[in-house]
Amino acid sequence: MKPTEIVLHPLDNVRLANLCGALDENIRQIETAFDVTIARRGERFTLNGEPPQTQIGARALRHFYGRADNPLSVDDIQ
């Protein structure tokens, strides 16, 4: 399995913090929902898992990053 890597643009630390949530709880919700593991360094995300799931997880990260002008709750992610 080759990891899926994405870079979220434009770089905005507030939006990244809103996307990830407190203690990365929003990222953990995405991992659970799509059965992937996600590693992050800055705006770079690496998703590991089965290829269809990693692609869907990457799409979800992009979607929620687009909505992350304000804090996102776990309920928003679900």
Long-range contacts (C-beta under 8 A, 24 or more apart in sequence): 1-48, 1-49, 1-50, 1-51, 1-54, 2-51, 3-46, 3-47, 3-48, 3-54, 4-46, 4-47, 4-48, 4-51, 4-54, 4-55, 4-57, 4-58, 5-44, 5-45, 5-46, 5-47, 6-44, 6-45, 6-47, 6-58, 6-61, 6-62, 7-43, 7-44, 7-45, 8-43, 8-45, 8-61, 8-62, 8-65, 9-43, 11-42, 11-43, 15-65, 15-68, 15-69, 16-42, 16-43, 16-65, 16-68, 18-68, 18-69, 18-70, 18-71, 18-72, 19-61, 19-64, 19-65, 19-68, 19-72, 21-71, 21-72, 21-73, 21-74, 21-77, 25-74, 26-64, 26-72, 26-74, 26-76, 26-77, 29-74, 29-77, 29-78, 30-57, 30-60, 30-61, 30-64, 30-77, 31-57, 33-57, 33-60, 33-77, 33-78, 34-60
